[in-house]
């Protein structure tokens, strides 16, 4: 099994779709099952062997800093976007110096799931092959994607390669906001704010974006 010990949690969003829950707190601090969303993510990352996590900040940044200062089981580094939101791709690029040219998890702060027979993050590590993958996306079957609206984000083709769902005859899956990324995925990225979709589309063409299905 591959070892990935670094991660980024995307915590800078405005949380507009979660209002009024986010009127008085950043989205990562919304409570689910007696625990904040970001603590759910951190606990799963730590259980998978992650020792260093970068969290980007924007909306109500000081609340999130204060909350995460209580964690003692993992190193947490903040990437401050209070002056400018950089979207998913730009946020990762700004944090890239913290990853030292090694693969890392990227998790949306509102990603939460019920574990199946095989825990999702260890299963991703078992599937990860940095020699041929620039990115590995966690994918969920449509029937298990509660609250998801749409016909699927990605299709999974022969050999585990990912394609865009639209126009593909292969089975469609939802993307729950979890990936392993090699820094190669973001090589030559544009400056400023941009979506990770830009880099995914390039990797799809290159045949270096893969997917694995969660239980």
C-alpha positions, 0 to 999 in steps of 0.5 A: 500500500502506498503511503501518503502523509500530507493532505489539504482540506478545502476550508475557504468557501463561503458556505452559501448553499448551507445558509442559514447554518453558515450565517455565524460560522464557516462551513467547516464548523457546521456540526454533523453528528455531534462533530464539526465537518472538518473534524470528521475529515481530519479524523479520517485523514489521521486514521489513514496515516496523514501527519500534516494537513494544510487548511485554506481560510477565507470566510470567518477565518479566525473562528476556524483557526481557533477551533483547529488550534485545539488539535494536537494529533496532527500538524495543521498549516494554514493557507490564508486566502482572506484577501482573495478566494482562489477557488479549488485549483488556485487554493491548492497551487498556493499551498503547494510549497507545503507538499514538497513534491509528494502526493497528497490528499485533497478533501472538501471540508463538507465531504462526509460519507458512511464507510462501507466494508473497506474504509475509503481513504485506505482503499484509495491508498491501495489503488494509488500508483504515482508512477502512472497517476497524476490524480485519483478521484474517489467516486460514489455510485449514484444510488448511494450519493444522498442529496446529490442532484445530477446524472453524475460527474464522471464515468469510469472507463477501462483500466480505471481511467476517468472521463467526463460523464456527459457523452460517455456510455460508461457507468456514471459516478458522483464525485464526493470531493476526495482525491489524491493528487500528485504535484504533476497534476498542477504543473503549469497551472494558471495564476490566480483563481481557477477550478481544479476542473481545468487540471482534471480535463488536461489529465483526462486527455493525457490518460493520467486521471483515475478513479476508484469506487467507494464501498 
